[in-house]
Amino acid sequence: MDSTSEQLRFASIPGCTVRADFAGGGLSSDLGPLLLRGVDRQIGLTERVCAAIDDTRHPGYITHTLHDILKQRIYQIASGYEDGNDCNRLRHDPVFRLGVGTKPFDTDEAEGTDGALASGSTISRFEHAVRAKDIYRLSEALVDQFIAGYATPPEALVLDIDHSEDAAHGQQPLAFYNHHYQSTCYLPLMVFEGLSGALVAAVLRPGKRPTGAENAMILKRVLTRIREHFPDTHILVRGDGHFSTPELMAMIDGMAHTDFIFGLPSNAVINRLAEPAMQRACALWAEVQTQDVVPDAVRVYEEFHYAAASWHKPLRVVQKAEVMGLGENPRFVVTSLEAPEPVRVYEELYCGRGQAENWIKHLKADLASDRTSCTTFLANFMRLLEHAAAYVLHQQLRSQALQHTELAHAQPSTVITKLFKIAVQVRQFKDRVILHLPSSCPVQQLLRTVTERLFVPKPAKLLYSP
């Protein structure tokens, strides 16, 4: 810059003033897109997602391919740039251009363009152009991506299902007031694999409480898709109390090799059946008060069979009768499992679903999946699926390339901070591109390990393509 008034001023050091400008040229503050591209080339995520969308644009007016737009948007979200307006600056970033698969500084003289990536306006038009059938095929593509993550059919899968508040701060269609969350919101349904944290499905839905028939309809499509490829795999579906509806339990119970375990709200009949175990817990609590060290709580586990009038048959109910200093704390779960003893059903199988809350936090807080501010419901659904795709890239990066490293169990925000936000100087020659990283980079050895694991000369062949 010629004008010193546009420089950034910093505190001086002995003998020197310190100034900065934005005239560095071929520099970037993000190495992340190249790592994400490496993951994407191995698993074929954006190619699969692109194949699910029908591109209705006129060929004569297309500057950016649908695949390039998807890669740009998903990589930017996965790098911590969730706002579509960020594209207006990052479209010129040389590393993001490399990540999408174009040269960092070339211009397209034939088209009369500067070779930049898509602008925020192009991204917005793309998100608002998707139709209902595109959304349906995209949702199927995410399930197919999950299935393709297994080289052979697994012996067992655990599907954790839960809803999460997506607060709406405008007039978004189908955003309703939800009394439980005390806000106007969407209430998307998330499905994760409980053992690996892999995302199976993400469904944007209105902010009202879902019915049992709606949950059953969504889960039936997901389970049927998985069953097409894993017919003999045992699947356990876990969820909290608002999933213990007759429609969902009957649907899962009618599928082969499929079980469920859901929280169960109490009522007068359940409390009466649970009274003997609660009395034993109260007696045990009174007994331990005479000990030198009094435990925080005592627990007694029991089981009984119960059938509400709307249930298809009597089902096994596992009870946790807990007594602590604040009083009685009874809890119940209903399950189609018969073999495990009550304590294992509750403590190991049911309580294990709490990890899904962390995965929702990764998707919602670290990758900003609640940025659903578009003017149509389908556009907001599209945004949720883009953020879900970004989560898939992070989960695969963590479970594959970062395995046995210091970031093997890191959440996306930590990976972005430590591994993605690295300064890069980009130099382009006729037949190669050279990237210069800081000599004092603290994760040099980690980057050597990750880049070797991600280097694939040719992209992977898609499995279970639509």
DRENPAPA-747197 format. One record per residue (C-alpha): x negated, y, z. Coordinates in steps of 0.2 Angstrom, whole numbers, padded with zeros to 4 digits, always signed. Layout:
<pts>
XYZ;...
</pts>
This chain:
<pts>
+0000+0000+0000;-0006+0017-0004;+0005+0026+0009;-0002+0024+0027;+0015+0030+0033;+0021+0012+0028;+0008+0003+0038;+0012-0006+0054;+0002+0002+0069;-0005-0009+0083;-0016-0004+0098;-0034-0001+0094;-0049-0010+0100;-0066-0002+0104;-0073+0006+0089;-0058+0001+0077;-0040+0005+0074;-0028-0009+0069;-0016-0007+0055;-0006-0019+0044;+0004-0019+0028;+0014-0031+0018;+0003-0031+0003;-0005-0048+0006;+0001-0055-0010;+0000-0074-0011;+0003-0077+0007;+0017-0087+0016;+0022-0089+0035;+0030-0106+0031;+0021-0123+0027;+0037-0132+0032;+0045-0133+0014;+0031-0144+0008;+0033-0156+0022;+0052-0157+0019;+0049-0160+0001;+0038-0174+0005;+0052-0182+0016;+0065-0178+0003;+0054-0187-0011;+0053-0202+0000;+0072-0204+0004;+0080-0195-0011;+0092-0185+0000;+0094-0170-0011;+0095-0180-0027;+0109-0191-0019;+0118-0175-0013;+0116-0167-0030;+0124-0182-0039;+0139-0180-0029;+0144-0163-0035;+0152-0159-0051;+0143-0144-0059;+0156-0134-0068;+0146-0119-0073;+0144-0114-0091;+0127-0121-0097;+0123-0105-0106;+0123-0095-0090;+0113-0106-0079;+0096-0100-0072;+0094-0112-0057;+0099-0130-0058;+0111-0137-0045;+0097-0148-0038;+0085-0133-0036;+0099-0123-0027;+0102-0138-0015;+0084-0140-0011;+0081-0121-0008;+0096-0120+0003;+0093-0136+0013;+0074-0133+0015;+0077-0115+0021;+0090-0121+0034;+0078-0135+0040;+0064-0121+0041;+0075-0110+0053;+0082-0099+0040;+0101-0103+0041;+0108-0086+0034;+0111-0086+0016;+0105-0068+0015;+0088-0075+0019;+0087-0081+0001;+0085-0063-0005;+0067-0062+0003;+0062-0081+0003;+0066-0083-0016;+0049-0075-0019;+0040-0085-0006;+0026-0095-0015;+0028-0110-0003;+0047-0111-0004;+0045-0111-0023;+0032-0125-0022;+0044-0134-0011;+0058-0133-0023;+0046-0139-0037;+0041-0124-0047;+0025-0115-0048;+0022-0102-0035;+0019-0087-0046;+0024-0091-0064;+0037-0080-0073;+0049-0087-0086;+0046-0076-0101;+0058-0086-0112;+0072-0082-0100;+0066-0065-0096;+0066-0069-0077;+0052-0068-0064;+0054-0086-0060;+0061-0083-0042;+0073-0095-0033;+0091-0092-0031;+0097-0076-0023;+0109-0075-0008;+0123-0071-0020;+0120-0086-0031;+0120-0097-0015;+0136-0089-0009;+0145-0092-0026;+0138-0110-0026;+0146-0114-0008;+0162-0106-0013;+0164-0116-0030;+0164-0133-0022;+0181-0142-0023;+0189-0155-0012;+0183-0170-0022;+0165-0163-0021;+0167-0162-0002;+0173-0180-0001;+0159-0187-0012;+0146-0177-0002;+0153-0185+0014;+0151-0202+0006;+0134-0198+0000;+0128-0194+0018;+0135-0211+0024;+0126-0219+0009;+0110-0210+0014;+0112-0217+0032;+0114-0235+0024;+0099-0233+0013;+0088-0230+0028;+0089-0249+0032;+0078-0260+0021;+0088-0275+0027;+0105-0276+0036;+0103-0273+0055;+0109-0285+0067;+0118-0271+0077;+0124-0253+0075;+0130-0241+0088;+0141-0227+0081;+0143-0212+0094;+0157-0201+0089;+0161-0184+0097;+0169-0167+0093;+0160-0150+0095;+0166-0133+0096;+0161-0122+0081;+0167-0104+0087;+0174-0093+0073;+0171-0074+0075;+0182-0069+0060;+0197-0074+0051;+0191-0091+0044;+0205-0102+0037;+0211-0116+0049;+0201-0109+0064;+0213-0111+0078;+0213-0106+0097;+0208-0121+0107;+0213-0120+0125;+0199-0133+0131;+0185-0122+0124;+0194-0105+0127;+0190-0099+0110;+0196-0098+0092;+0185-0112+0083;+0183-0126+0071;+0182-0143+0079;+0170-0154+0068;+0168-0172+0071;+0150-0179+0072;+0145-0197+0070;+0128-0203+0075;+0119-0219+0076;+0116-0221+0094;+0100-0231+0094;+0090-0220+0081;+0099-0203+0081;+0102-0204+0062;+0117-0194+0057;+0131-0204+0049;+0144-0192+0045;+0149-0174+0049;+0167-0169+0046;+0174-0151+0047;+0191-0150+0054;+0203-0137+0061;+0201-0131+0079;+0216-0140+0086;+0215-0156+0096;+0214-0171+0084;+0227-0185+0084;+0223-0203+0086;+0229-0206+0068;+0217-0193+0061;+0202-0200+0071;+0207-0218+0064;+0208-0212+0046;+0191-0204+0047;+0182-0218+0056;+0191-0231+0045;+0183-0224+0029;+0166-0223+0038;+0166-0241+0044;+0173-0247+0027;+0159-0239+0018;+0146-0247+0030;+0154-0264+0029;+0152-0264+0010;+0133-0266+0013;+0132-0273+0030;+0146-0286+0031;+0139-0296+0046;+0132-0282+0056;+0140-0280+0073;+0146-0262+0076;+0150-0254+0092;+0159-0237+0092;+0157-0226+0107;+0167-0211+0112;+0174-0201+0127;+0192-0201+0134;+0201-0192+0120;+0196-0206+0108;+0205-0220+0118;+0221-0218+0107;+0231-0233+0101;+0229-0229+0083;+0210-0229+0084;+0208-0244+0096;+0220-0255+0085;+0211-0250+0069;+0194-0255+0076;+0200-0271+0085;+0207-0277+0069;+0190-0276+0060;+0178-0291+0060;+0162-0289+0070;+0167-0272+0077;+0170-0267+0095;+0173-0251+0104;+0170-0243+0121;+0179-0227+0125;+0182-0216+0141;+0200-0218+0148;+0210-0205+0157;+0218-0211+0173;+0237-0212+0177;+0247-0219+0191;+0247-0237+0185;+0228-0237+0182;+0225-0229+0199;+0236-0242+0208;+0226-0256+0199;+0210-0248+0204;+0214-0245+0222;+0206-0261+0229;+0189-0257+0222;+0190-0239+0228;+0194-0245+0246;+0179-0256+0245;+0168-0241+0240;+0176-0230+0254;+0171-0243+0267;+0154-0245+0260;+0152-0226+0260;+0157-0226+0279;+0145-0240+0282;+0129-0231+0275;+0132-0216+0285;+0124-0224+0300;+0108-0227+0290;+0092-0216+0292;+0093-0211+0274;+0110-0209+0267;+0112-0211+0248;+0120-0197+0238;+0134-0209+0232;+0139-0227+0233;+0147-0236+0218;+0157-0252+0216;+0161-0258+0198;+0176-0269+0194;+0187-0273+0179;+0205-0277+0176;+0217-0278+0161;+0229-0265+0157;+0241-0261+0142;+0250-0244+0140;+0267-0245+0131;+0259-0239+0115;+0244-0251+0115;+0244-0266+0103;+0238-0278+0117;+0231-0278+0135;+0213-0272+0135;+0199-0274+0147;+0197-0258+0158;+0180-0256+0168;+0181-0246+0183;+0167-0236+0192;+0173-0233+0210;+0161-0219+0216;+0162-0211+0233;+0150-0196+0237;+0149-0182+0249;+0161-0172+0239;+0174-0186+0239;+0180-0199+0228;+0175-0199+0209;+0184-0213+0200;+0180-0216+0182;+0187-0229+0169;+0182-0235+0152;+0192-0246+0140;+0183-0259+0129;+0186-0273+0117;+0169-0281+0123;+0171-0296+0134;+0154-0303+0138;+0144-0289+0148;+0147-0288+0167;+0156-0271+0172;+0140-0262+0178;+0131-0265+0162;+0147-0260+0152;+0147-0243+0161;+0129-0239+0165;+0120-0245+0150;+0133-0246+0135;+0145-0231+0139;+0133-0219+0148;+0121-0221+0134;+0132-0211+0123;+0127-0195+0132;+0111-0195+0121;+0123-0190+0106;+0125-0173+0115;+0107-0169+0112;+0108-0174+0094;+0123-0162+0092;+0113-0149+0101;+0099-0152+0088;+0111-0149+0074;+0121-0135+0081;+0108-0125+0091;+0091-0129+0082;+0099-0129+0064;+0113-0117+0067;+0127-0129+0060;+0140-0117+0067;+0136-0104+0054;+0153-0106+0046;+0158-0088+0041;+0164-0091+0023;+0181-0085+0017;+0187-0103+0013;+0188-0119+0023;+0180-0129+0009;+0165-0117+0008;+0163-0119+0027;+0164-0138+0025;+0150-0136+0012;+0139-0127+0024;+0141-0140+0038;+0136-0153+0025;+0121-0143+0020;+0116-0141+0039;+0119-0160+0041;+0107-0163+0026;+0094-0152+0035;+0096-0163+0051;+0093-0179+0041;+0077-0172+0034;+0071-0168+0052;+0077-0185+0059;+0067-0194+0045;+0052-0183+0047;+0052-0186+0066;+0055-0205+0065;+0044-0209+0050;+0030-0196+0047;+0028-0191+0065;+0029-0208+0073;+0016-0211+0086;+0011-0192+0087;+0014-0179+0100;+0029-0173+0090;+0037-0191+0088;+0052-0186+0100;+0052-0167+0097;+0068-0158+0093;+0069-0148+0077;+0065-0131+0085;+0049-0138+0092;+0044-0145+0075;+0048-0129+0066;+0038-0119+0079;+0022-0130+0079;+0022-0138+0062;+0031-0127+0050;+0027-0109+0055;+0009-0110+0049;+0001-0096+0038;-0003-0101+0021;-0013-0093+0007;-0008-0099-0010;-0020-0098-0025;-0013-0104-0042;-0025-0110-0056;-0021-0116-0073;-0020-0135-0068;-0019-0134-0049;-0012-0125-0034;-0024-0123-0019;-0017-0119-0001;-0029-0112+0012;-0023-0114+0030;-0030-0105+0045;-0047-0112+0050;-0041-0111+0068;-0025-0121+0065;-0022-0130+0081;-0013-0145+0073;-0026-0149+0059;-0027-0168+0063;-0008-0169+0065;-0006-0161+0048;-0019-0173+0040;-0009-0188+0047;+0008-0181+0042;+0003-0176+0024;-0005-0193+0021;+0011-0202+0026;+0022-0191+0016;+0011-0191+0000;+0020-0201-0014;+0015-0199-0032;+0032-0203-0038;+0049-0200-0030;+0058-0215-0022;+0071-0225-0031;+0088-0222-0024;+0097-0236-0016;+0116-0237-0014;+0119-0223-0027;+0136-0217-0030;
</pts>
